[in-house]
């Protein structure tokens, strides 16, 4: 007898429907699973047999063939266990499938339904495709609660699913969760700018970066506080919108890094890969073309401490994602495009010893050593960094100053106001900051007066800036104007934005 059920697979961070067909026919007892499944799917035959028997149900002693359609599309993971079990039970007459349900879940040997990765992107794709009823593992219920417009049932065991489908058990749909409730349960940040003495110029640059989503490079001697500033940076990032949180959660759910007790990401990611990390781990890839660090940092921050210590090849792969906000991972059997719209916060020393140009330390490096050290950062990569900030050593008087520094909460309040202006300006679910403006939007929202044009022209010629650097200056100036609540970009905004390009001339030109 032939029976069919429906499940969902994952392709990148999107779901696709999978028709599960089970045929039970006369012949020697066996079980074959076809449909281009990976090893986890091939091994599911043993989980099916034990799980069905230990649930008090009958496992057929016939020839069993299970097909996952479309058969020409690669399928991975344990998502399909529950759907295969229900198809097999339907083929043997133990279950009557009168309605169309999507079944998702891993089956244990004892008949329990275990949590799986990628529930959120699967449910979003299924809802967009018009499906209304889904059965998922109970441990994925928190994550699924943020999806509206569907009847979602959470179950613990296979027997519970069978009784529900046969009408012997009544299950309630998952009660929806709200994003505001999730934000209330969020914990505070450990690092605060109130604990950072001095470095007013660096704090100002980071405030601008947070408000407009800009990239920052901090350059200064060891011990000047670059890493501390970067660790405090998440505490002033603007609050997540629900649309941004869903995008982040989809990626973290697929990778398996989502906290199932929260169900949704409520803070902007802050990823800090070590300089020994491989290129694939940062950009994404591997046998299954999984997301890398730059995708896990989507709508958040990628922090590269001591940037020149990373391999030149790895750094150069960041150029295209920094420009486009996405990355395409191509492998022999799969090509996937992942979002990668992150803020790059990087730090570095000005030379191998760290004291080149310092007011307090003496540099002992030769010109050749300095050139070799700085040459790891190419001009095109530097062009994609909006703010270049020189961070000098903190003096004793700065550290001993008893005055209170401005707290992160106070800075974040200004950042949120500026980001609100940008959200209202663009009025788009996929456009959140000034740094994301395309050429047409830059031309529309960054109009300059004659004084601003003259000032920018002088800087362009004197600093030998590129067209991309010109574009970055306009976007940073727009953010500075937003922080001050100005409708138009003024000369002082252009002047401040230009000063953050001074390292182009000093180090790399």
Secondary structure, DSSP 8 states (H G I E B T S, - for coil): -EEEEEEEEEETTEEEEEEEEEEEESSSSEEEEESSB-HHHHTHHHHHHHHHHTTT-----SEEEEEEESTTS-B-SSTTHHHHHHHHHHHTTS----S--EE--EE-TTSBEE--S-HHHHHHHHHHTT--EEEEEGGGHHHHTT--SSEEEEESBHHHHHHHHTTS----------HHHHHHT----S--GGG--S-HHHHHHHHHHHHHT--EEEE--TTSSHHHHHHHHGGGS----HHHHHHHHHHHHHHT-S-TTT-S--S--EE---TT--HHHHHEETTTTEE-HHHHTTTSEEEETTGGGS-HHHHHTHHHHHHHSEEEEE-SS-EEEEE---EEEEEE-SSSSS-TT-SSS-----HHHHHHHHTTS-HHHHHT-SEEEE-----HHHHT--S----HHHHHHHHHHHHHHHHHHH-BTTB-SGGG--HHHHHHH----HHHHHHHHHHHHHTT--HHHHHHHHHHHHHHHHHTT-SS--HHHHHHHHHTTHHIIIII-
